[in-house]
Amino acid sequence: MAYNRRRATKKMDGRRKRRDWTKQQVQELRAHSRARTPVARISRLMKRTTGALRQKAFALGLSLGHRH
């Protein structure tokens, strides 16, 4: 059984930890929303997943994912 527990904890090691949003990052996200920057580009610039960006934008009442 100890083997199974060790194996289960190894799977957890690969998961990413949640990072809180700073005021500066929220301002940057708002600016990108106004500028209609594509989500993929924002993701690369801010080093956050597209899902994290969309979740935060939704919580702030911002729109993301504009099509050009």
SULCORHU-V935508 format. One record per backbone hydrogen bond with DSSP energy under -1.0 kcal/mol. CO is the residue of the C=O (numbers start at 1). NH is the residue of the N-H. If there is no record, write none. Layout:
co:nh
CO:NH
CO:NH
//
This chain:
co:nh
1:5
2:6
3:7
4:8
5:9
6:10
7:11
8:12
9:13
12:15
22:26
23:27
24:28
25:29
26:30
27:31
28:32
29:33
30:34
31:35
32:37
38:42
39:43
40:44
41:45
42:46
43:47
43:48
49:53
50:54
51:55
52:56
53:57
54:58
55:59
56:60
57:62
//
